[in-house]
Amino acid sequence: MKKTILGALVTVAAGAVVSITPTAAHAEPWPSGCKDGYMSPRVGTWARCASGAGYVRAIAKCHQRDGSGQKTVYGPWKWVGKTSRAMCGPNWIAVGHTHTIKH
């Protein structure tokens, strides 16, 4: 009987710790004040977030200048306050820009 009660108490205590952990891990706000745009002269795109905690990544939709192909390019993940750049490459032009964030 004592082993059953002790086992139940350990299980309940472990469950309480697990349910508290996800809330504490994300106490800081998500990135906010995020903007993106074209680099001049449309060689790629940029993205930056002004506040919060986390990362931002620029995304560029690129077309070949002669119209023969298209691709999507992703910039590196950058901490809030830093600028991520997605470069299309030689003979390519940026025709679309956006960004993504993560905590």
C-alpha positions in Angstrom: 0.0 0.0 0.0 2.8 2.4 0.9 4.6 1.8 -2.5 1.3 2.5 -4.4 0.7 5.8 -2.6 4.4 6.8 -3.0 4.3 5.9 -6.7 1.1 8.0 -7.2 2.7 11.0 -5.5 5.8 10.8 -7.6 3.7 10.6 -10.8 1.6 13.6 -9.7 4.7 15.6 -8.8 6.4 14.8 -12.1 3.3 15.9 -14.0 3.2 19.2 -12.2 6.8 19.9 -13.2 6.2 19.0 -16.9 3.1 21.2 -17.1 4.9 24.3 -15.6 8.0 24.0 -17.8 6.5 25.1 -21.2 5.0 28.3 -19.7 8.2 29.3 -18.1 10.3 28.6 -21.2 8.4 31.2 -23.3 8.0 34.0 -20.7 9.5 36.6 -23.1 7.4 38.1 -25.9 7.6 36.9 -29.5 9.5 39.1 -32.0 7.5 42.2 -33.0 7.8 45.3 -35.0 9.1 43.2 -37.9 9.5 44.7 -41.4 10.9 43.4 -44.7 11.7 44.9 -48.1 13.8 44.9 -51.2 17.5 45.7 -51.2 18.4 48.2 -53.9 18.6 47.4 -56.8 16.5 44.3 -56.1 19.4 42.0 -55.6 17.7 40.5 -52.6 15.6 41.2 -49.6 16.0 42.2 -45.9 14.1 41.6 -42.7 14.4 43.0 -39.2 12.4 42.9 -36.0 12.5 45.8 -33.5 11.6 44.1 -30.2 10.8 40.9 -28.4 12.9 37.8 -28.1 13.7 35.5 -30.9 14.9 35.4 -34.5 13.9 36.7 -37.9 14.8 35.4 -41.4 14.4 37.2 -44.7 12.8 35.3 -47.6 13.2 36.3 -51.3 11.3 35.1 -54.3 13.7 35.5 -57.2 13.4 35.3 -61.0 16.2 35.0 -63.5 16.6 38.2 -65.5 16.0 36.4 -68.8 12.8 34.8 -67.4 14.0 31.3 -67.6 13.7 30.3 -63.9 12.6 31.1 -60.4 13.7 30.2 -56.9 13.1 31.0 -53.3 16.1 32.1 -51.2 16.3 32.2 -47.4 18.5 34.5 -45.4 20.2 33.4 -42.1 18.3 33.5 -38.8 19.2 36.7 -37.0 18.5 37.8 -33.4 15.9 40.6 -32.9 17.6 43.9 -33.7 19.8 42.4 -36.4 19.1 42.3 -40.1 18.7 39.1 -42.1 19.4 39.3 -45.9 18.4 36.9 -48.6 20.5 37.4 -51.7 19.2 36.2 -55.1 22.6 36.0 -56.8 24.0 37.1 -60.1 21.6 37.4 -63.0 18.6 37.1 -60.7 16.1 39.8 -59.5 14.0 39.8 -56.3 10.3 39.9 -57.2 8.8 39.1 -53.8 9.8 39.6 -50.2 8.6 38.4 -46.8 10.0 37.1 -43.5 9.4 34.4 -40.8 10.1 34.5 -37.1 10.8 32.0 -34.4 11.1 32.1 -30.6 
